[in-house]
Amino acid sequence: MKNIATGILFSILWSSASVATKFGVQSAAPLILANIRFFIAGILLLSFSYLFGKDKSYRLPDKNEWKQLALFGFLNTTLYLGLYVYAMKYTAAGIGSLAVSVNPLIIVLLSAWWLKRRPGTNEWLGIILGMAGVGIATYPLLADSYTTLGGIALLLVSMVAVSAASVYYATVKWTLPNLLINGWQVFLGGIFLLPATLLFTDFSATAWDQRFWFSVLWLSLAVSIVGLICWFYLLRIDTVRASLWLFLCPLFGFFFAWWLMSEPVTIYTIAGTVLVIAGLYAGQRTKLMRNKES
């Protein structure tokens, strides 16, 4: 029961990120929102880890680990979240949540190229269904100006970046605790993004209002900290079954977008979401069957 509650909480928090981001970019430039979020989340995670970490693994990274954390942070935070936040200014919140859920399918493609791992038939089916679902759900939103082609392009690049980060993460033999890894990669990612924020952002147009700070704090505390703690807990219980909770993210994502932002839910939305969920299931089916047999 505890695992189910944790999984549902993760799905809710993870899918709320797109709506929270959408609110935030109404008050501030996307890069300002992203940079402040990264620094708050990074500092809090690192402070908690070093203050309450009870064993010797809670230490400063060594020279090689700094390089690994820097590359992981650049891919996972600077590129992925930086581009994702920017894309949400030009993309419907529901589409943002739907796109995030197809990450496992993109990871399959990158693994085939990077790790020389050949995708199976079910995984190819999952990729085709997932991409078709995103395309169908996006189609009417392009016509209604809720979403632009530029926003979709940025969103797709950000999805490739986070999938590359996930594949890279799997190739490294980490000895640091998960909380420290996440804290350092978020903080370093914020540092790498800072020059672009300072050079290309008009700070005078920022409204430091209640909506902005609620968005920043929700993204920093609820999503980056509580959401990731839930995710790491689920991964520790069962890596394969943890990914199944991503199936709920599109459902919660479109619900929040409809409820809080009055974004339309059409037959295209429903059909696209069903295809994405079917694609995720197809992509994970082999792993699930293998997990049951073992």
LOMAR-9950 format. One record per atom (N, C-alpha, C, CB): residue in one letter; x, y, z. Coordinates in pm, whole numbers, padded with zeros to 5 digits, always signed. Glycine has a CB too. Layout:
AXYZ...
This chain:
M+00083-00121+00000M+00000+00000+00000M+00086+00126+00000M-00094+00001+00122K+00196+00119+00078K+00287+00234+00084K+00349+00261-00052K+00397+00211+00188N+00385+00153-00124N+00445+00168-00256N+00347+00231-00355N+00492+00033-00308I+00219+00192-00345I+00116+00247-00433I+00097+00396-00406I-00017+00172-00415A+00089+00432-00279A+00072+00573-00242A+00191+00656-00290A+00056+00588-00089T+00312+00602-00275T+00432+00672-00320T+00432+00688-00471T+00558+00598-00275G+00389+00583-00543G+00384+00588-00688G+00284+00691-00739G+00349+00453-00743I+00167+00695-00676I+00065+00793-00716I+00113+00935-00687I-00069+00766-00643L+00176+00954-00570L+00230+01086-00535L+00335+01129-00636L+00290+01085-00392F+00424+01038-00674F+00525+01070-00775F+00460+01113-00906F+00617+00949-00799S+00360+01037-00952S+00294+01068-01079S+00228+01205-01076S+00189+00961-01112I+00164+01237-00963I+00098+01367-00949I+00200+01480-00952I+00016+01372-00818L+00306+01467-00872L+00407+01573-00864L+00479+01589-00997L+00508+01542-00752W+00517+01478-01058W+00593+01484-01183W+00512+01548-01294W+00638+01343-01225S+00383+01512-01302S+00298+01565-01408S+00257+01710-01382S+00174+01479-01423S+00269+01757-01258S+00233+01895-01226S+00339+01994-01272S+00210+01911-01077A+00459+01946-01306A+00570+02036-01340A+00538+02124-01460A+00695+01955-01368S+00471+02068-01561S+00444+02146-01682S+00348+02261-01654S+00386+02056-01791V+00245+02237-01573V+00150+02343-01538V+00217+02449-01450V+00028+02285-01465A+00297+02405-01353A+00368+02500-01266A+00464+02586-01348A+00446+02425-01156T+00531+02524-01445T+00621+02599-01533T+00543+02698-01618T+00700+02504-01623K+00428+02655-01667K+00345+02742-01751K+00300+02866-01673K+00222+02665-01803F+00265+02848-01547F+00230+02962-01463F+00350+03053-01444F+00177+02915-01326G+00467+02994-01419G+00587+03072-01390G+00631+03159-01505G+00697+02982-01352V+00623+03107-01629V+00671+03185-01744V+00575+03298-01780V+00691+03094-01864Q+00460+03305-01715Q+00372+03420-01733Q+00422+03541-01654Q+00230+03385-01691S+00507+03516-01554S+00559+03624-01470S+00705+03657-01497S+00542+03589-01325A+00780+03562-01550A+00924+03582-01569A+00972+03510-01694A+01003+03534-01447A+01087+03554-01744A+01149+03486-01857A+01182+03342-01817A+01278+03561-01903P+01169+03248-01911P+01191+03106-01877P+01325+03077-01812P+01179+03024-02001L+01433+03142-01859L+01565+03112-01804L+01580+03160-01660L+01673+03174-01890I+01514+03271-01626I+01516+03317-01486I+01447+03215-01397I+01448+03456-01473L+01330+03171-01440L+01255+03070-01365L+01339+02944-01346L+01123+03035-01436A+01403+02900-01454A+01483+02777-01448A+01603+02793-01355A+01531+02739-01587N+01677+02904-01369N+01798+02922-01290N+01771+02930-01140N+01871+03045-01334I+01668+03005-01103I+01636+03017-00960I+01590+02882-00906I+01526+03124-00937R+01512+02810-00983R+01468+02676-00941R+01588+02584-00918R+01374+02614-01047F+01682+02584-01011F+01797+02495-01000F+01880+02525-00876F+01885+02506-01124F+01904+02653-00850F+01988+02689-00735F+01919+02657-00603F+02023+02838-00741I+01788+02684-00594I+01716+02652-00471I+01716+02502-00446I+01570+02705-00478A+01680+02424-00548A+01675+02278-00532A+01814+02222-00502A+01618+02212-00659G+01915+02269-00574G+02050+02218-00553G+02104+02247-00415G+02143+02276-00655I+02088+02371-00370I+02138+02409-00237I+02066+02332-00127I+02121+02561-00215L+01934+02317-00139L+01858+02244-00037L+01897+02096-00033L+01708+02259-00063L+01911+02034-00149L+01948+01892-00154L+02088+01870-00098L+01940+01840-00297L+02182+01956-00134L+02319+01941-00085L+02327+01968+00065L+02413+02036-00160S+02255+02070+00111S+02255+02101+00254S+02199+01985+00335S+02174+02229+00282F+02086+01931+00289F+02025+01817+00358F+02119+01697+00359F+01891+01780+00292S+02181+01670+00244S+02269+01553+00232S+02389+01563+00325S+02317+01537+00088Y+02454+01678+00327Y+02576+01691+00407Y+02547+01709+00556Y+02658+01807+00357L+02430+01764+00587L+02395+01783+00729L+02347+01653+00793L+02289+01890+00743F+02272+01572+00717F+02209+01454+00776F+02263+01321+00723F+02061+01460+00751G+02356+01326+00625G+02418+01203+00577G+02500+01138+00686G+02505+01231+00454K+02476+01010+00713K+02535+00945+00831K+02657+00859+00801K+02431+00861+00898D+02686+00834+00673D+02803+00749+00645D+02905+00825+00560D+02760+00620+00574K+03018+00760+00534K+03130+00824+00467K+03106+00850+00318K+03253+00740+00483S+03000+00792+00264S+02971+00816+00122S+02924+00959+00097S+02865+00717+00074Y+02879+01027+00203Y+02838+01167+00191Y+02961+01255+00204Y+02730+01205+00300R+03030+01270+00093R+03158+01341+00088R+03161+01428-00036R+03278+01241+00088L+03267+01508-00049L+03284+01586-00171L+03327+01493-00285L+03387+01700-00150P+03283+01519-00406P+03323+01436-00520P+03473+01446-00545P+03245+01476-00646D+03532+01339-00600D+03673+01347-00639D+03683+01404-00781D+03740+01206-00631K+03805+01414-00833K+03828+01479-00962K+03748+01415-01075K+03976+01476-00997N+03749+01284-01082N+03676+01214-01187N+03525+01229-01170N+03714+01067-01188E+03479+01227-01045E+03335+01242-01019E+03286+01382-01055E+03304+01213-00871W+03372+01484-01037W+03333+01619-01078W+03304+01623-01227W+03444+01721-01042K+03388+01556-01306K+03368+01552-01452K+03238+01480-01486K+03487+01483-01521Q+03212+01369-01418Q+03090+01293-01444Q+02966+01373-01405Q+03093+01160-01367L+02971+01438-01289L+02858+01519-01244L+02836+01639-01335L+02881+01567-01100A+02945+01698-01384A+02933+01814-01472A+02864+01776-01603A+03071+01874-01501L+02905+01664-01662L+02842+01620-01787L+02697+01581-01765L+02920+01503-01849F+02672+01508-01657F+02535+01468-01625F+02448+01590-01600F+02532+01374-01504G+02499+01687-01524G+02425+01809-01495G+02399+01892-01618G+02498+01892-01393F+02497+01897-01710F+02479+01974-01833F+02368+01914-01918F+02611+01978-01913L+02367+01781-01930L+02264+01714-02010L+02128+01717-01942L+02304+01570-02038N+02125+01681-01813N+02000+01659-01742N+01934+01787-01692N+02024+01568-01625T+02016+01889-01663T+01960+02012-01607T+01972+02129-01704T+02030+02046-01476T+02095+02162-01746T+02114+02278-01834T+02037+02262-01964T+02262+02299-01863L+02062+02152-02035L+01996+02132-02165L+01851+02089-02150L+02072+02029-02246Y+01827+01979-02078Y+01691+01927-02068Y+01595+02027-02003Y+01690+01797-01989L+01620+02059-01876L+01525+02145-01805L+01529+02289-01856L+01554+02142-01656G+01647+02336-01898G+01655+02471-01954G+01571+02484-02079G+01800+02508-01985L+01586+02389-02172L+01506+02390-02295L+01359+02361-02268L+01561+02289-02394Y+01333+02271-02172Y+01194+02236-02140Y+01118+02357-02088Y+01191+02122-02036V+01180+02430-01996V+01115+02550-01941V+01091+02652-02051V+01200+02612-01828Y+01189+02670-02139Y+01174+02765-02250Y+01063+02719-02345Y+01307+02781-02326A+01057+02589-02371A+00955+02536-02461A+00815+02556-02407A+00980+02388-02486M+00800+02552-02274M+00667+02563-02215M+00605+02701-02235M+00673+02532-02068K+00686+02799-02272K+00631+02931-02305K+00552+02926-02436K+00744+03036-02314Y+00584+02828-02519Y+00523+02818-02652Y+00450+02685-02673Y+00628+02836-02758T+00427+02612-02564T+00367+02479-02575T+00259+02461-02469T+00475+02369-02562A+00153+02392-02501A+00048+02363-02403A+00104+02276-02291A-00073+02294-02471A+00056+02300-02169A+00106+02227-02053A+00081+02077-02066A+00041+02279-01925G-00035+02040-02119G-00067+01898-02135G+00030+01827-02228G-00208+01881-02185I+00069+01895-02336I+00165+01837-02431I+00301+01822-02365I+00176+01924-02557G+00338+01918-02281G+00465+01907-02209G+00469+01784-02122G+00488+02030-02125S+00361+01757-02052S+00353+01639-01966S+00353+01511-02049S+00229+01645-01878L+00283+01513-02162L+00277+01394-02248L+00415+01363-02307L+00174+01415-02362A+00487+01468-02346A+00620+01449-02405A+00716+01387-02305A+00676+01582-02456V+00709+01431-02180V+00798+01377-02076V+00779+01227-02061V+00774+01448-01942S+00656+01181-02076S+00626+01039-02053S+00685+00948-02160S+00477+01019-02047V+00726+01004-02276V+00782+00918-02381V+00934+00903-02367V+00748+00974-02519N+00991+00960-02262N+01136+00949-02241N+01187+00804-02246N+01173+01010-02109P+01116+00709-02179P+01167+00571-02185P+01179+00517-02327P+01076+00480-02106L+01094+00565-02418L+01099+00519-02556L+01219+00578-02629L+00969+00555-02629I+01249+00706-02603I+01366+00769-02665I+01494+00706-02610I+01366+00922-02639I+01491+00670-02482I+01607+00605-02421I+01641+00475-02494I+01581+00576-02272V+01537+00403-02538V+01559+00279-02613V+01639+00308-02741V+01424+00211-02649L+01602+00415-02813L+01672+00451-02936L+01817+00490-02909L+01600+00565-03007L+01838+00574-02806L+01973+00617-02774L+02059+00501-02725L+01970+00727-02669S+01997+00410-02651S+02071+00292-02604S+02117+00207-02722S+01984+00208-02508A+02034+00200-02826A+02071+00122-02945A+02196+00181-03010A+01955+00119-03046W+02205+00314-03012W+02320+00379-03075W+02441+00385-02983W+02283+00519-03119W+02418+00423-02857W+02528+00448-02763W+02581+00319-02702W+02480+00542-02652L+02490+00233-02658L+02531+00111-02589L+02529-00012-02680L+02441+00086-02470K+02500+00010-02809K+02494-00100-02906K+02394-00207-02864K+02634-00162-02924R+02283-00162-02807R+02179-00254-02761R+02066-00253-02863R+02127-00215-02619R+02039-00365-02923R+01939-00374-03030R+01798-00376-02972R+01963-00498-03115P+01711-00281-03011P+01573-00280-02960P+01495-00401-03008P+01502-00151-03003G+01406-00452-02922G+01321-00563-02959G+01197-00516-03034G+01281-00641-02836T+01119-00611-03081T+00998-00579-03157T+00900-00496-03074T+00930-00707-03204N+00879-00534-02947N+00787-00460-02861N+00835-00317-02838N+00772-00531-02727E+00967-00300-02829E+01021-00165-02807E+01002-00077-02931E+01169-00172-02770W+01023-00133-03050W+00996-00058-03172W+00849-00021-03182W+01039-00138-03295L+00762-00115-03146L+00618-00088-03146L+00586+00025-03049L+00538-00214-03110G+00648+00022-02932G+00627+00126-02832G+00669+00263-02883G+00701+00093-02706I+00783+00270-02951I+00832+00397-03004I+00735+00453-03108I+00971+00379-03067I+00689+00368-03199I+00597+00412-03304I+00465+00462-03244I+00569+00298-03404L+00409+00384-03150L+00283+00424-03086L+00300+00553-03007L+00231+00312-02994G+00409+00564-02933G+00433+00682-02850G+00445+00808-02932G+00556+00663-02767M+00525+00804-03037M+00545+00922-03121M+00416+00959-03196M+00659+00899-03220A+00343+00856-03240A+00215+00882-03307A+00117+00948-03210A+00155+00751-03363G+00117+00902-03086G+00028+00959-02985G+00057+01105-02959G+00039+00882-02857V+00185+01141-02946V+00222+01281-02924V+00179+01365-03044V+00375+01295-02901G+00200+01312-03166G+00161+01386-03285G+00011+01411-03293G+00206+01311-03408I-00068+01309-03261I-00214+01322-03266I-00263+01421-03160I-00281+01186-03245A-00210+01412-03038A-00253+01503-02931A-00214+01647-02960A-00194+01459-02798T-00103+01666-03031T-00052+01800-03060T-00128+01868-03173T+00094+01794-03093Y-00177+01792-03268Y-00234+01846-03392Y-00336+01959-03370Y-00300+01735-03468P-00443+01939-03292P-00541+02047-03278P-00488+02166-03199P-00666+01995-03210L-00390+02145-03111L-00335+02254-03031L-00250+02347-03117L-00251+02199-02916L-00190+02294-03225L-00117+02379-03319L-00214+02472-03392L-00038+02292-03420A-00328+02418-03430A-00428+02498-03501A-00488+02607-03413A-00539+02408-03554D-00501+02579-03283D-00562+02675-03190D-00461+02768-03124D-00639+02600-03083S-00334+02760-03165S-00226+02845-03114S-00192+02820-02967S-00263+02990-03130Y-00239+02709-02910Y-00194+02672-02775Y-00049+02624-02780Y-00286+02561-02716T-00008+02578-02898T+00126+02522-02916T+00181+02568-03050T+00123+02366-02908T+00314+02593-03057T+00379+02631-03182T+00478+02523-03224T+00450+02768-03167L+00512+02524-03352L+00610+02427-03402L+00747+02449-03337L+00623+02437-03555G+00781+02577-03312G+00907+02607-03244G+00910+02549-03104G+00929+02756-03239G+00797+02559-03035G+00788+02502-02900G+00802+02351-02901G+00656+02541-02836I+00738+02286-03000I+00749+02140-03012I+00893+02100-03041I+00655+02088-03123A+00961+02177-03129A+01100+02146-03162A+01189+02154-03038A+01153+02242-03271L+01172+02261-02958L+01250+02274-02835L+01219+02159-02739L+01220+02408-02767L+01092+02122-02732L+01050+02014-02643L+01116+01881-02684L+00896+01999-02644L+01120+01855-02814L+01180+01731-02862L+01330+01727-02835L+01154+01714-03012V+01398+01841-02855V+01542+01846-02826V+01566+01822-02677V+01602+01982-02869S+01480+01880-02593S+01496+01861-02448S+01474+01715-02410S+01397+01951-02371M+01381+01647-02478M+01357+01505-02450M+01477+01419-02489M+01231+01456-02524V+01541+01454-02601V+01662+01382-02642V+01773+01405-02540V+01708+01428-02783A+01783+01529-02489A+01887+01562-02390A+01870+01481-02262A+01885+01712-02358V+01747+01474-02210V+01727+01400-02084V+01741+01249-02106V+01588+01431-02025S+01706+01202-02223S+01725+01060-02252S+01874+01028-02262S+01653+01021-02383A+01951+01119-02323A+02096+01101-02328A+02155+01102-02188A+02161+01211-02414A+02102+01190-02102A+02148+01196-01963A+02120+01064-01892A+02079+01311-01888S+02003+01005-01917S+01967+00879-01853S+02058+00765-01899S+01821+00844-01883V+02087+00762-02029V+02176+00658-02081V+02317+00676-02025V+02179+00660-02236Y+02364+00801-02020Y+02497+00827-01963Y+02502+00787-01816Y+02534+00977-01978Y+02396+00821-01742Y+02389+00786-01600Y+02406+00635-01581Y+02255+00833-01540A+02346+00558-01671A+02352+00412-01659A+02491+00356-01689A+02250+00348-01752T+02574+00434-01759T+02708+00385-01795T+02812+00414-01687T+02753+00447-01926V+02777+00498-01590V+02873+00539-01486V+02853+00453-01360V+02857+00690-01451K+02962+00408-01301K+02955+00334-01175K+02964+00435-01060K+03071+00228-01165W+02848+00487-01022W+02843+00591-00920W+02871+00532-00781W+02706+00662-00922T+02947+00605-00702T+02969+00564-00562T+02909+00665-00465T+03118+00548-00534L+02865+00780-00518L+02799+00881-00434L+02653+00844-00415L+02812+01022-00498P+02590+00884-00303P+02447+00860-00282P+02363+00935-00385P+02406+00902-00139N+02242+00884-00411N+02154+00946-00510N+02123+01092-00479N+02025+00868-00519L+02100+01123-00351L+02069+01261-00315L+02183+01355-00348L+02035+01270-00166L+02306+01312-00324L+02422+01395-00356L+02438+01411-00507L+02549+01336-00296I+02420+01302-00579I+02431+01309-00725I+02330+01409-00780I+02407+01169-00788N+02206+01399-00733N+02102+01489-00782N+02129+01633-00740N+01965+01445-00731G+02172+01653-00615G+02200+01787-00567G+02310+01855-00646G+02239+01783-00422W+02419+01784-00670W+02531+01842-00743W+02498+01864-00891W+02654+01754-00731Q+02426+01769-00953Q+02398+01786-01096Q+02302+01901-01119Q+02341+01657-01155V+02205+01921-01029V+02113+02035-01042V+02187+02166-01021V+01996+02022-00942F+02272+02172-00918F+02346+02294-00888F+02444+02328-01000F+02422+02279-00754L+02519+02229-01048L+02614+02253-01157L+02541+02291-01286L+02701+02129-01181G+02426+02227-01311G+02346+02262-01428G+02301+02407-01423G+02227+02171-01439G+02267+02455-01303G+02229+02595-01286G+02345+02689-01315G+02178+02619-01146I+02466+02651-01273I+02585+02733-01300I+02611+02741-01451I+02709+02674-01228F+02598+02628-01521F+02621+02626-01666F+02517+02710-01741F+02619+02482-01718L+02395+02717-01688L+02288+02793-01753L+02299+02942-01725L+02152+02742-01708L+02365+02980-01616L+02368+03119-01571L+02419+03218-01676L+02454+03130-01449P+02528+03191-01749P+02573+03287-01851P+02466+03319-01955P+02696+03234-01922A+02393+03217-02002A+02286+03240-02100A+02175+03324-02038A+02230+03106-02150T+02143+03298-01912T+02039+03375-01843T+02078+03522-01832T+02012+03317-01704L+02202+03548-01794L+02250+03686-01777L+02261+03759-01909L+02385+03686-01706L+02297+03688-02016L+02320+03753-02146L+02191+03777-02224L+02412+03669-02229F+02096+03685-02214F+01981+03689-02305F+01847+03718-02238F+01972+03560-02377T+01849+03753-02110T+01722+03773-02039T+01704+03919-01998T+01716+03684-01915D+01584+03970-02016D+01549+04105-01973D+01490+04097-01831D+01447+04172-02072F+01573+04128-01732F+01530+04117-01593F+01424+04222-01557F+01649+04131-01499S+01423+04334-01630S+01327+04441-01597S+01184+04400-01627S+01362+04567-01675A+01166+04299-01713A+01031+04255-01749A+00978+04149-01653A+01029+04201-01890T+01057+04113-01553T+01017+04008-01459T+00924+04063-01352T+01139+03945-01395A+00814+03993-01329A+00722+04028-01220A+00749+03933-01104A+00571+04020-01267W+00812+03984-00999W+00846+03899-00884W+00723+03885-00794W+00966+03959-00803D+00616+03833-00852D+00488+03829-00783D+00464+03693-00717D+00374+03861-00879Q+00346+03680-00656Q+00311+03557-00585Q+00309+03437-00680Q+00176+03571-00517R+00259+03458-00801R+00253+03349-00899R+00392+03297-00933R+00181+03395-01027F+00488+03389-00949F+00625+03349-00981F+00686+03266-00869F+00712+03472-01008W+00675+03315-00745W+00739+03245-00634W+00671+03113-00601W+00740+03334-00510F+00539+03108-00620F+00471+02979-00600F+00521+02877-00701F+00317+02996-00611S+00535+02921-00827S+00585+02832-00932S+00726+02784-00901S+00582+02902-01067V+00815+02877-00864V+00954+02841-00834V+00962+02744-00717V+01036+02967-00802L+00889+02774-00610L+00896+02689-00491L+00832+02552-00516L+00827+02758-00373W+00724+02549-00592W+00662+02420-00623W+00758+02334-00706W+00529+02440-00698L+00819+02395-00808L+00912+02320-00893L+01035+02275-00815L+00953+02404-01012S+01083+02361-00724S+01204+02330-00648S+01178+02226-00540S+01261+02456-00585L+01073+02249-00461L+01048+02164-00344L+00965+02040-00380L+00977+02244-00236A+00849+02062-00441A+00757+01951-00467A+00809+01858-00577A+00620+02004-00505V+00857+01918-00688V+00898+01836-00803V+01043+01788-00790V+00880+01915-00932S+01136+01884-00778S+01279+01847-00780S+01324+01771-00655S+01363+01971-00795I+01258+01795-00541I+01302+01729-00418I+01209+01614-00381I+01310+01830-00303V+01082+01645-00349V+00990+01539-00305V+00964+01439-00418V+00856+01601-00258G+00943+01489-00541G+00919+01400-00653G+01035+01305-00678G+00891+01480-00778L+01158+01358-00672L+01275+01273-00696L+01300+01176-00581L+01398+01359-00718I+01271+01218-00458I+01284+01126-00345I+01188+01007-00364I+01255+01199-00209C+01065+01037-00408C+00968+00930-00437C+01021+00839-00548C+00831+00989-00478W+01078+00899-00652W+01128+00823-00766W+01243+00731-00725W+01174+00917-00877F+01338+00784-00647F+01450+00701-00601F+01401+00588-00510F+01553+00788-00527Y+01299+00616-00431Y+01241+00511-00345Y+01182+00399-00430Y+01133+00570-00250L+01106+00438-00533L+01044+00339-00622L+01149+00259-00699L+00948+00409-00720L+01256+00327-00742L+01364+00258-00813L+01432+00155-00724L+01466+00358-00864R+01447+00189-00596R+01513+00098-00503R+01428-00027-00479R+01541+00170-00369I+01295-00012-00484I+01205-00127-00465I+01208-00218-00588I+01061-00079-00437D+01188-00157-00706D+01183-00236-00830D+01199-00140-00948D+01048-00317-00841T+01312-00148-01018T+01342-00055-01127T+01239-00062-01239T+01480-00083-01182V+01201-00184-01277V+01107-00200-01389V+00969-00148-01353V+01099-00347-01431R+00919-00190-01239R+00785-00147-01199R+00779+00003-01170R+00740-00225-01075A+00890+00062-01131A+00892+00207-01107A+00854+00283-01233A+01031+00252-01057S+00903+00236-01348S+00875+00305-01474S+00727+00301-01511S+00957+00244-01586L+00652+00205-01455L+00509+00196-01485L+00432+00316-01433L+00451+00068-01426W+00485+00383-01330W+00415+00500-01277W+00420+00617-01374W+00476+00540-01143L+00510+00611-01472L+00512+00713-01577L+00386+00708-01662L+00636+00697-01665F+00318+00590-01662F+00195+00577-01741F+00088+00676-01695F+00142+00434-01730L+00086+00706-01565L-00017+00795-01510L+00012+00942-01538L-00029+00773-01362C+00138+00975-01571C+00174+01116-01588C+00095+01188-01697C+00321+01126-01619P+00073+01127-01816P-00008+01197-01915P-00151+01224-01867P-00013+01116-02043L-00210+01128-01794L-00347+01145-01745L-00355+01261-01647L-00398+01017-01679F-00266+01261-01547F-00265+01371-01451F-00227+01503-01519F-00167+01340-01336G-00134+01496-01615G-00088+01617-01683G-00200+01687-01757G+00023+01584-01778F-00278+01613-01835F-00389+01675-01907F-00499+01720-01812F-00445+01576-02011F-00519+01645-01703F-00620+01687-01605F-00582+01821-01543F-00635+01580-01495F-00456+01836-01500F-00412+01962-01440F-00420+02077-01542F-00270+01949-01386A-00382+02049-01668A-00385+02152-01771A-00529+02198-01798A-00321+02100-01901W-00623+02103-01797W-00765+02137-01816W-00820+02211-01695W-00848+02011-01842W-00789+02161-01575W-00845+02215-01451W-00787+02353-01418W-00818+02119-01336L-00658+02369-01429L-00592+02492-01382L-00567+02594-01493L-00462+02457-01317M-00557+02549-01620M-00523+02641-01727M-00628+02645-01838M-00390+02602-01786S-00738+02572-01818S-00849+02571-01915S-00805+02528-02054S-00911+02709-01922E-00705+02441-02061E-00665+02388-02191E-00768+02285-02237E-00522+02325-02184P-00799+02283-02367P-00904+02192-02416P-00863+02045-02412P-00942+02229-02558V-00959+01960-02378V-00940+01815-02388V-01033+01766-02498V-00969+01742-02250T-00976+01719-02608T-01054+01678-02724T-01037+01528-02749T-01011+01758-02849I-01104+01480-02852I-01089+01340-02891I-00945+01312-02933I-01186+01305-03007Y-00877+01415-02988Y-00735+01400-03023Y-00650+01381-02898Y-00686+01523-03103T-00683+01457-02794T-00610+01445-02668T-00623+01304-02612T-00662+01547-02565I-00747+01255-02609I-00773+01122-02553I-00705+01013-02637I-00925+01095-02545A-00721+01023-02770A-00661+00922-02858A-00509+00923-02847A-00704+00946-03005G-00451+01043-02844G-00306+01054-02833G-00253+00998-02703G-00263+01197-02847T-00324+01028-02594T-00283+00978-02462T-00291+00826-02456T-00369+01040-02352V-00400+00769-02512V-00415+00623-02514V-00300+00558-02592V-00551+00583-02578L-00262+00619-02705L-00152+00564-02785L-00019+00570-02710L-00141+00639-02917V+00005+00682-02640V+00129+00696-02563V+00136+00591-02451V+00141+00838-02504I+00025+00575-02379I+00022+00475-02270I+00041+00334-02327I-00112+00484-02191A-00024+00307-02441A-00007+00176-02506A+00138+00157-02549A-00101+00162-02628G+00200+00265-02599G+00339+00258-02640G+00432+00233-02523G+00379+00384-02710L+00405+00300-02411L+00486+00279-02291L+00473+00135-02242L+00443+00376-02180Y+00352+00083-02246Y+00331-00056-02202Y+00404-00153-02294Y+00180-00090-02198A+00392-00129-02425A+00460-00218-02521A+00611-00214-02500A+00425-00178-02665G+00664-00093-02477G+00807-00078-02458G+00859-00144-02332G+00843+00065-02456Q+00774-00151-02229Q+00815-00208-02101Q+00774-00355-02085Q+00757-00127-01987R+00694-00406-02180R+00635-00540-02163R+00742-00648-02152R+00543-00571-02281T+00845-00640-02234T+00952-00741-02230T+01020-00743-02094T+01055-00715-02341K+01049-00623-02042K+01114-00614-01911K+01025-00670-01801K+01150-00468-01879L+00896-00642-01811L+00803-00691-01710L+00796-00844-01712L+00663-00631-01731M+00789-00901-01831M+00782-01047-01843M+00911-01111-01790M+00758-01089-01989R+01025-01048-01823R+01153-01099-01776R+01162-01089-01625R+01269-01021-01841N+01106-00979-01571N+01109-00958-01426N+01025-01062-01354N+01059-00816-01392K+00910-01100-01412K+00823-01201-01351K+00890-01338-01352K+00689-01207-01425E+00959-01368-01462E+01025-01499-01474E+01138-01517-01373E+01079-01518-01615S+01208-01404-01344S+01319-01412-01248S+01270-01408-01105S+01418-01299-01272
